[in-house]
Amino acid sequence: MGNQTYIGRQPVLDRERKILGYELFYRSGVQAAAAKVQDDLNASAQILVSLLNNLDSGWLPEGKLVFINVDISMLLDPDFLALLPDGRVVLDLYGKAAITPELLAACDGLRARQIGVALDDGGLLQEDDALLGKADFFKVDVNEYDATQLFEVLGRLEKFPARRVAKKVEAGTDFKFCHDAGFDCFQGYYFARPETVSEKAINPGQMNLTELLNLIGRNAEAAEIEAVFKRDPVLMVKLLGYINSPAMGLSRKVTAIPQALALVGYRQLYRWVALLLYTAGSSVIPPALTLTVLTRSRFIELLGKTKLPKQEQDNLFIVGMLSMLGIILETPLENVVEKLHVPESISQALLKHEGVYGPYLELAEACENCDAQRMTELAVGLGLTAEDVNGAHLAAISWAEALSGGAA
């Protein structure tokens, strides 16, 4: 069956809920013996570094970071250190090693190359100040402590300049607690978890957008679509901003809805109007959520390129875009699907992970959850290799970042 090792990702967010960078995981879907785990992780780190070296230098916008898990002992491996690309990589160190002058000098060498060092919570945060003073990030598993213990840990780390990252933040309440406690960064998909199960009233802008999705979905006349945009000129400006972004690659600037329909068609217009629901709604929507749904949508669209006809590839993107609308509109996804009158094939994927598109959506979610076993099962079922999945995943991250201008 060949290589079955897949890239998973978790975003690292700042206090404004913008994505600072991504922790990338290279995980095998095949169970390994416990004694092999460390060797496999070290090998995975080397493979990830090689992958990053082979990517175009602009695959992520300036300022975005990539975190890679590395055993601290690898800081003494000159061959590994030589592989590391200068800048924008952060080595997320774990494990145990003697804190020697050679190890501390290796940390200094990384800093000189603008390579970051993160100390993970598996014992390294208990080391002496000499090592802690070399770190750029401290990563704290918030599930391992009660509130009193967590404040003690933060107090111990406060005297160092490194940014403090709360790990495994999986609910909005956890984020609020950690934010109030003084953490600088947050890792986890808490922003993509629904916090309510009851329906809430949607605002006028969102009502206009759902009306637009229904009009575009039934190929209404351009004038009818444009009339809705005229009720909310800000939506028009935002839509044209996305359509004219470099990521779209259009040869001429679009300035009006009829022109947009003529150039990109109804399906492309549908996807950008769906995106507006993530950017033109409540001011409390995390910027990271927009970037996540863009990455998810582009990822599954790319996965379908060699497997499905063009129209169904477009539908994959739409499935991705609609899959998080329940979070934005603070209502069960079933209600959103009913309001939008989507085709049965899209509804099946969104609500049951079934039909033509369902496995693609589930594969994207497995990558977000770093569930290597499920990634393997779904990829094999879709006839995709690990190389197909990993290539599409990294390309989707890059595309989404380019579209957002690195601002999310």
Phi, psi and omega in degrees: 000354177075194181297131178236042182250126191240150176272125168249165181216151169226133179283149171247121187253153173269187185289341176269007179065032170260150183282118177278326181180188182230135166270122180259135179243138178244100192241139177271141176278358179260130181294133179251153175295150185304322183294339182270349190301311183296316179300319180296319180294320178294319177296320179298321178299319180294321179294317179299318179297319178298319177300314181296324179294332182274351179277154173302141185299340181262019185292337170237145179298157177305133177100340178277141186250156173239121178263133180231130178290128181217134173294137185301333180297338182288349175293345178259010179260103184297329180294319178293315181299325180292334180287334190294131174286139180292136175079145169072356173258138174239124177275117181269097190276140176217177179090194182226145176201154176295132181276089185258165174303326180295319180294316180294324177294325177297321177297319178297321179296322177295317180298322179297334179264010181061035173257126185278161176234126174244133177260125183270168192275015183270031180120335183293332179287352177264000182287176184284170187297335182300318179283316182300328180290346179270351189277150171260335180219142167248129181249121187243122176283105188289346179280351183269357186226150166276177187300317182297314180297322182296318178293328176295317178298313180299321179296321179294325185273349190298330185284352180262151182282350183298147176283141184260122185252124173275119180266156176060045175271104190243006178214152180301325179294323177296317179300313182299317180298312183292324177297313180294330181287342176110008175298148181268330185220164187216131181242129180141172184257032180304326184288346181255013178258131178294137181258347181227158176238358179257153184282139176243156177292139179266153184281167184302321179298317179293325177297317177299319182291320177294325175296318179298318179299320178292320178296314181293322180299332178255018176056048178294164179297148181303321181296323180293320178292316182297326181299323178292319178298326182294340175291335184219082184302333180298322178298319179300314181299315180295318180299312181295329176298317178292314183298325182270006181291152179304330181298334179281331176068028179286146183278342179224156182281135178266130183237354183208158182298313178303321178294320178299316179297320181293323185275317187249341178085172184294320185294316178295320179296322179300316184294324181283328175293321176300320179298324180300333177297334180273341186245345184247012182263227184295144179291348181271001178293123181296134175305328181297332181293319178299315181294323180293316181290327175296315179298315180300314184295313180293322180302308184287332174297315179295322179299327182276355188300323181261001186245335189230155174297163185304315182299322180286332172297317177300321179295326176299316178300317181296320176303314178299316182295322183279344190293341181246010182294332177300326179289316182295314185274357179054051180208153179305142182301329178304320180293322178296314181299319180296319181293327187271352177053047182284158177301156183302323182296324178285319178300316179302316181295316185290319189264335185231357186057036183242177178080194183297319190266342186304312181296329178294316178297318181294325177295318177299318180294323178295323177294322178293328180269000181055039180266088188296322181297316179290323176303314181298312182300315183289319180297316178299317179298330180268359181073030182252141175273166175299324178296320176301311185293313183294320179297316179294323182296309181294322178295323180292319176301313182298315181297315181295319178296319180296319182295322181275356181069019180072012186270345185271000000 
